[in-house]
Amino acid sequence: MFFSSHAFQKDDPDDCPIELSKVQSVKAVAKKRRDRSLPRAFEIFTDNKTYVFKAKDEKNAEEWLQCINVAVAQAKERESREVTTYL
């Protein structure tokens, strides 16, 4: 599970869930940008927001990255199929 999350924008990050099909990329926070509060962090980028999540350890962070990337790919594939199907 995530221990903390922070959305870097003015709106409340709990206003709405992250829509998987809108995620542009997911990646680990670069080591040079990490500090003590974000040792195992990763970021989720959408078109207008960046979310930073902190996992309990590095192995857990890698698992989250893999799972989220798979979920995003599936959501985008499903969305493109639906668009194709209904147009």
URGI-V197364 format. One record per residue. RES is the residue in three letters. PHI is phi in degrees with one decimal (999 if undefined). OMEGA is omega in whole degrees, 0 to 359 (* if undefined). NEAR is the number of other C-alpha atoms within 12 Angstrom. Layout:
RES/PHI/OMEGA/NEAR + RES/PHI/OMEGA/NEAR
//
This chain:
MET/999/176/13 + PHE/-78.1/174/18 + PHE/-90.3/178/17 + SER/-155.9/174/18 + SER/-146.2/180/22 + HIS/-138.5/174/24 + ALA/-100.5/181/24 + PHE/-90.1/177/18 + GLN/-166.4/186/14 + LYS/-79.1/183/12 + ASP/-69.6/176/13 + ASP/-66.6/182/14 + PRO/-64.5/180/19 + ASP/-90.2/181/13 + ASP/-58.2/182/10 + CYS/-152.5/179/10 + PRO/-72.8/177/15 + ILE/-78.7/179/24 + GLU/-81.7/187/20 + LEU/-56.8/183/26 + SER/-68.9/179/24 + LYS/-95.0/180/24 + VAL/-71.2/180/28 + GLN/-90.1/178/24 + SER/-160.9/178/25 + VAL/-135.3/179/30 + LYS/-154.2/178/28 + ALA/-68.1/176/33 + VAL/-67.8/182/28 + ALA/-58.5/182/15 + LYS/-55.1/181/15 + LYS/-68.1/179/10 + ARG/-95.9/182/15 + ARG/-77.4/170/17 + ASP/-130.4/184/13 + ARG/-61.6/182/11 + SER/-80.5/182/18 + LEU/-130.2/184/27 + PRO/-73.5/183/23 + ARG/-131.1/187/32 + ALA/-90.1/171/36 + PHE/-142.1/185/37 + GLU/-118.4/174/34 + ILE/-119.2/181/33 + PHE/-107.1/170/28 + THR/-112.9/182/22 + ASP/-65.7/183/15 + ASN/-130.7/181/17 + LYS/-141.7/171/25 + THR/-125.5/178/27 + TYR/-109.5/175/31 + VAL/-116.5/179/33 + PHE/-118.4/179/35 + LYS/-118.1/179/33 + ALA/-90.5/183/27 + LYS/-73.1/175/21 + ASP/-158.5/185/19 + GLU/-65.9/179/19 + LYS/-62.6/179/16 + ASN/-64.1/178/21 + ALA/-62.7/179/29 + GLU/-61.9/179/24 + GLU/-62.3/178/21 + TRP/-62.5/180/29 + LEU/-58.2/181/28 + GLN/-63.1/182/19 + CYS/-63.6/181/17 + ILE/-67.4/178/29 + ASN/-61.5/178/25 + VAL/-65.3/180/19 + ALA/-62.1/179/22 + VAL/-63.7/180/27 + ALA/-60.4/179/21 + GLN/-65.1/180/18 + ALA/-64.1/180/21 + LYS/-67.7/178/20 + GLU/-64.6/180/17 + ARG/-63.1/180/16 + GLU/-64.0/180/18 + SER/-67.9/176/15 + ARG/-64.6/181/13 + GLU/-64.9/179/12 + VAL/-62.8/180/11 + THR/-62.9/182/10 + THR/-64.9/187/9 + TYR/-95.7/179/8 + LEU/-87.9/*/7
//
